[in-house]
């Protein structure tokens, strides 16, 4: 609690101006729009790229959802229900200035919408090695790293991958998502040999995840590669293999 209530999760999503955050973080290099899918942009063929597009800052929607869920505004402007304030804690990796800036912006936006967010960042080893796998958090800010160009989110959101004592807390479904239809769709993405079928299943899965607000995508973290003008050849930052995978084909201007 309170994130076990889908209306509360949606209200928090409508309280956030994600484009404003992305512009503050990356506007100087031309990245100004939030991601609208939990799939990376390079997998757009298998993605509903607008699945989360409806979640823009809308304080009227926040009020509708919170009121319908039984919350009322306190005299200090913070939502309350049954004597409980809409107060929650966010955890991320300590010392990461980009994430700390993101949290500060989130904190101010959420306060204006009636939520009190407390920042409690952790050492990376503690957060990812213990707290997230064991569910010892309310809200967390982190990134999943792309390891394959092949689509698939079952390892992150299928119920079989919920961390537990049975699997020694090794599953990566840290949100404890358990939706039978989503399981079926994501399993199909992993196992089908028909790419059109996989694409249809993943797009449907995107819409289900957005409707249930299991997580809120924020930004397509840019990969930036700088190289000398003296280097010639097919220089590029491959998202999986890195920038040096084909350096045997590079050369130097004399």
C-alpha positions in Angstrom: 0.0 0.0 0.0 -0.8 2.5 -1.3 0.5 1.3 -4.7 -1.5 -1.9 -4.6 -4.5 0.3 -5.7 -4.5 0.7 -9.4 -6.4 4.0 -9.0 -3.7 5.4 -6.8 -1.0 4.3 -9.3 -2.9 6.0 -12.1 -3.4 9.2 -10.0 0.3 9.4 -9.4 0.9 8.9 -13.1 -1.4 11.8 -14.0 0.3 14.0 -11.4 3.6 13.8 -13.3 4.8 15.9 -16.3 7.2 13.4 -17.8 8.0 15.6 -20.9 9.1 18.4 -18.5 11.4 16.0 -16.7 12.9 14.6 -19.9 13.4 18.1 -21.3 15.2 19.1 -18.1 17.5 16.1 -18.3 18.2 15.8 -22.0 16.7 18.9 -23.7 20.2 20.2 -24.4 20.9 17.3 -26.8 17.4 17.4 -28.4 15.6 14.7 -26.4 12.4 16.3 -25.1 9.7 13.6 -25.1 9.0 10.8 -22.6 8.9 7.2 -23.7 5.4 5.7 -24.0 6.4 2.1 -23.8 8.5 -0.2 -21.6 10.1 -1.6 -24.7 13.2 0.2 -26.1 12.7 2.4 -29.2 14.9 0.0 -31.3 12.2 -2.6 -30.9 9.4 -0.3 -32.2 8.1 -2.9 -34.6 7.0 -5.0 -31.7 5.8 -2.1 -29.6 2.7 0.0 -29.1 4.8 3.2 -29.0 1.8 5.2 -27.7 0.6 2.8 -24.9 1.3 5.3 -22.1 0.6 8.4 -24.1 -2.6 9.1 -22.3 -0.8 9.6 -19.0 0.0 13.3 -19.1 -0.2 15.7 -16.2 -3.9 16.3 -15.5 -4.7 17.4 -11.9 -8.5 17.0 -12.6 -7.9 13.3 -13.3 -5.8 13.0 -10.1 -8.7 14.5 -8.2 -11.3 12.2 -9.8 -9.3 9.1 -9.2 -8.3 9.9 -5.6 -11.8 11.0 -4.7 -13.3 7.8 -6.2 -10.8 5.8 -4.2 -12.0 7.4 -0.9 -9.2 10.0 -0.4 -9.8 13.6 0.6 -7.5 16.6 0.6 -6.1 17.6 4.0 -5.7 21.2 5.2 -2.1 21.0 4.1 -3.1 20.0 0.6 -2.0 16.3 1.0 -4.5 13.6 0.3 -5.6 11.5 3.3 -7.7 8.4 3.8 -8.6 6.7 7.1 -6.0 8.8 8.9 -3.3 7.8 6.4 -1.5 10.5 4.4 -0.6 10.0 0.7 3.0 9.7 1.8 5.4 7.3 0.2 9.1 6.7 -0.2 11.1 6.5 -3.4 14.3 4.6 -3.6 17.0 4.8 -6.3 20.8 4.6 -6.5 22.6 6.9 -4.2 25.2 9.2 -5.9 23.5 9.2 -9.4 23.1 12.9 -10.1 20.7 12.4 -13.0 18.4 10.3 -10.9 18.6 12.6 -7.9 17.6 15.5 -10.2 14.7 13.4 -11.5 13.6 12.7 -7.9 13.7 16.4 -7.0 11.5 17.3 -10.0 9.1 14.4 -9.2 8.9 15.5 -5.5 7.8 19.0 -6.5 5.3 17.9 -9.1 3.8 15.3 -6.8 3.5 17.8 -3.9 1.5 20.2 -6.1 -0.9 17.3 -6.8 -1.3 16.3 -3.2 1.3 13.6 -2.7 4.2 13.6 -0.2 7.2 11.8 -1.7 10.2 11.2 0.5 13.6 10.4 -1.1 15.6 7.5 0.5 18.3 6.4 -2.0 20.4 3.3 -1.4 23.7 1.7 -2.4 23.2 0.0 -5.8 24.1 -3.4 -4.3 21.5 -3.1 -1.6 18.8 -1.8 -3.9 19.2 -4.3 -6.7 20.6 -7.2 -4.7 18.2 -7.2 -1.8 15.5 -4.6 -1.5 13.8 -4.7 -4.9 14.0 -8.5 -5.2 12.4 -8.9 -1.7 9.8 -6.2 -2.3 11.1 -3.9 0.4 10.1 -0.6 -1.3 7.1 1.5 -2.3 8.3 3.3 -5.4 11.6 3.0 -7.2 13.4 4.7 -10.0 15.8 2.5 -12.1 16.5 1.3 -15.6 16.5 -2.1 -17.2 19.4 -2.6 -19.7 18.7 -4.0 -23.1 20.7 -7.2 -23.7 19.1 -8.4 -27.0 17.5 -6.9 -30.1 14.9 -9.7 -29.8 11.7 -8.5 -28.1 10.5 -9.9 -24.9 9.4 -8.6 -21.4 8.4 -11.9 -19.8 11.5 -12.0 -17.7 10.4 -8.7 -16.2 6.6 -9.0 -15.9 5.5 -12.7 -16.1 4.2 -14.0 -12.8 6.6 -17.0 -13.0 9.4 -14.5 -12.5 8.2 -13.0 -9.3 11.1 -13.2 -6.8 10.4 -15.5 -3.9 12.2 -17.9 -1.5 11.4 -20.7 -3.9 13.7 -19.2 -6.6 16.1 -17.6 -4.1 14.7 -14.2 -5.0 16.3 -14.4 -8.4 13.2 -13.4 -10.5 13.2 -9.9 -12.0 9.5 -9.3 -11.8 10.2 -6.8 -8.9 6.7 -5.2 -9.3 5.1 -8.6 -8.5 2.9 -8.3 -11.6 0.5 -11.2 -11.9 -1.9 -10.9 -14.8 -2.9 -14.2 -16.5 -3.6 -12.6 -19.9 -0.3 -10.7 -19.8 1.5 -14.0 -19.0 0.0 -15.6 -22.1 0.9 -12.7 -24.4 4.4 -12.3 -23.1 5.0 -16.1 -23.3 3.8 -16.0 -27.0 6.3 -13.2 -27.7 9.1 -15.4 -26.3 8.1 -18.7 -28.0 6.3 -17.9 -31.3 8.2 -18.2 -34.6 5.8 -15.8 -36.4 7.1 -12.2 -36.0 3.7 -10.8 -36.9 2.1 -12.8 -34.2 4.8 -11.7 -31.7 4.3 -8.1 -32.6 0.5 -8.3 -32.1 1.0 -10.0 -28.8 3.6 -7.5 -27.5 1.4 -4.5 -28.6 -1.6 -6.0 -26.7 0.7 -6.6 -23.7 1.8 -3.0 -23.8 -1.8 -1.8 -23.6 -2.6 -4.1 -20.7 0.5 -2.9 -18.8 -0.4 0.7 -19.4 -4.1 0.2 -18.3 -3.0 -1.5 -15.1 -0.2 1.1 -14.6 2.3 -1.5 -13.6 5.2 0.9 -14.2 5.6 4.4 -15.7 8.2 4.7 -18.5 10.1 8.0 -18.3 12.9 8.5 -20.8 14.8 6.8 -23.6 18.2 7.3 -22.0 20.4 8.4 -24.8 23.6 6.6 -25.7 26.2 9.2 -26.7 29.4 8.3 -28.6 32.1 10.9 -29.3 35.0 10.2 -31.6 37.8 12.0 -33.3 37.2 13.4 -36.8 40.4 11.6 -37.8 38.7 8.2 -37.4 37.1 7.0 -40.6 34.9 4.0 -41.3 31.6 2.6 -40.0 31.7 4.2 -36.5 28.5 3.7 -34.5 27.3 2.8 -31.0 25.6 -0.6 -31.3 23.1 -0.8 -28.4 24.0 -4.4 -27.7 27.7 -4.9 -28.8 28.9 -1.4 -27.9 30.9 1.1 -29.9 34.0 -1.0 -30.6 32.4 -4.2 -32.1 33.6 -3.3 -35.6 36.7 -1.3 -34.9 38.7 -3.6 -37.2 37.0 -1.7 -40.0 38.1 1.7 -38.8 41.0 3.7 -40.1 42.8 7.0 -39.4 43.1 9.9 -41.8 46.7 10.6 -42.6 
